[in-house]
Amino acid sequence: MHAETVLRMTIHGLDGEGNPQHLSMSKKERTGTFAMQDGLNATAVVVYDYGKLLVGYRSWRHRACYVTRVDQDNIPGLDTITETFQHRQAEVKEGKDNAMALADRSILGTTINILCSTVPIYWA
């Protein structure tokens, strides 16, 4: 039997303000997964896949996932990446973009594939 070690932690703001962010790290998958508030009664999940150099985003308020490539030497912070995905999500929702869903999911790692298994995936 094989069990994987996963680190889980909750991060609070320095002054106790703001919403806590929950982080899970998987050494085997080389991923970091953040769960965070997305509006009043919803959450969003951001997955940093350090092996594939991809970041995935899914808000439970929307029926889509978003993925972007990152540079190994310049991986954007959580605030920056969340803003990028939310902006892209708004463009797709408003029909400002003729986005085609990602056809080849094999380029994604296991964690992002599971997160996005039931919804279309778009590049951000």
C-alpha positions as CSV (number, residue, x, y, z in Angstrom):
1,M,0.0,0.0,0.0
2,H,1.3,3.4,-0.9
3,A,0.3,6.6,0.9
4,E,1.3,10.0,-0.3
5,T,2.4,12.7,2.2
6,V,0.4,15.9,1.6
7,L,1.1,19.1,3.5
8,R,-2.0,21.1,4.4
9,M,-2.1,24.6,6.0
10,T,-4.3,27.6,6.5
11,I,-2.8,31.0,5.9
12,H,-4.2,34.1,7.6
13,G,-3.3,37.8,6.9
14,L,-0.7,39.4,9.0
15,D,-3.2,41.5,10.9
16,G,-5.9,38.8,10.9
17,E,-7.8,40.6,8.2
18,G,-9.1,39.1,5.0
19,N,-10.2,35.6,4.3
20,P,-7.9,32.7,5.3
21,Q,-6.4,30.8,2.3
22,H,-6.1,27.0,2.5
23,L,-3.1,25.3,0.9
24,S,-2.3,21.7,0.1
25,M,1.0,20.6,-1.3
26,S,1.8,17.3,-3.0
27,K,5.4,16.4,-3.3
28,K,4.6,13.4,-5.6
29,E,2.5,15.5,-8.1
30,R,4.7,18.6,-7.6
31,T,1.6,20.7,-7.0
32,G,0.3,23.4,-4.7
33,T,-3.5,23.7,-4.4
34,F,-5.2,26.8,-2.9
35,A,-8.8,27.0,-1.9
36,M,-10.1,30.6,-1.5
37,Q,-13.3,32.6,-1.3
38,D,-14.9,33.7,-4.6
39,G,-17.7,36.0,-3.7
40,L,-20.1,35.6,-0.9
41,N,-20.9,31.9,-0.9
42,A,-18.5,30.3,-3.3
43,T,-15.0,29.1,-3.5
44,A,-12.4,28.9,-6.2
45,V,-9.4,26.5,-6.5
46,V,-6.0,27.5,-7.9
47,V,-3.6,24.7,-8.7
48,Y,0.1,25.4,-9.3
49,D,1.6,22.5,-11.2
50,Y,5.4,23.0,-10.9
51,G,6.2,19.8,-12.9
52,K,4.2,20.9,-16.0
53,L,4.7,24.7,-15.4
54,L,0.9,25.3,-15.6
55,V,-1.5,27.0,-13.3
56,G,-5.2,26.0,-13.3
57,Y,-8.2,27.9,-11.9
58,R,-11.8,26.8,-11.3
59,S,-14.5,28.8,-9.6
60,W,-17.5,26.8,-8.4
61,R,-19.7,29.7,-9.6
62,H,-18.9,29.0,-13.3
63,R,-18.9,26.0,-15.5
64,A,-15.4,26.3,-16.8
65,C,-11.7,26.0,-15.9
66,Y,-8.8,28.2,-17.0
67,V,-5.2,27.2,-17.5
68,T,-2.1,29.3,-18.1
69,R,1.6,28.5,-18.7
70,V,4.1,29.9,-16.3
71,D,7.9,30.6,-16.5
72,Q,10.0,28.5,-14.1
73,D,12.0,31.6,-13.2
74,N,9.0,33.9,-12.8
75,I,6.0,32.2,-11.3
76,P,3.3,34.7,-10.5
77,G,1.8,35.1,-7.0
78,L,-1.7,34.0,-6.0
79,D,-3.2,37.5,-6.2
80,T,-1.8,38.1,-9.7
81,I,-2.8,34.7,-11.1
82,T,-6.3,35.0,-9.6
83,E,-6.8,38.4,-11.1
84,T,-5.7,37.1,-14.5
85,F,-8.1,34.2,-14.4
86,Q,-11.1,36.2,-13.2
87,H,-10.5,38.8,-16.0
88,R,-10.3,35.9,-18.6
89,Q,-13.4,34.3,-17.1
90,A,-15.4,37.6,-17.4
91,E,-14.3,37.9,-21.1
92,V,-15.5,34.4,-21.9
93,K,-18.7,34.8,-20.0
94,E,-19.5,38.1,-21.8
95,G,-18.9,36.6,-25.2
96,K,-16.0,39.0,-25.9
97,D,-13.9,36.0,-27.0
98,N,-14.4,33.2,-29.4
99,A,-12.5,30.9,-27.1
100,M,-12.2,27.2,-28.0
101,A,-12.1,24.8,-25.2
102,L,-8.8,22.9,-24.8
103,A,-9.1,19.7,-26.8
104,D,-5.9,17.9,-25.6
105,R,-6.2,17.4,-21.8
106,S,-3.1,15.1,-21.8
107,I,-0.8,18.1,-21.5
108,L,-2.4,18.7,-18.0
109,G,-1.2,17.1,-14.8
110,T,-3.4,14.8,-12.8
111,T,-4.5,17.4,-10.3
112,I,-5.7,19.9,-12.9
113,N,-7.4,17.1,-14.9
114,I,-9.3,16.0,-11.8
115,L,-10.3,19.6,-10.9
116,C,-11.5,20.3,-14.4
117,S,-12.9,16.9,-15.4
118,T,-16.5,17.9,-15.8
119,V,-16.2,21.3,-17.4
120,P,-14.5,22.9,-20.5
121,I,-11.0,24.2,-20.1
122,Y,-9.8,27.5,-21.7
123,W,-6.3,29.1,-22.0
124,A,-6.0,32.3,-20.0
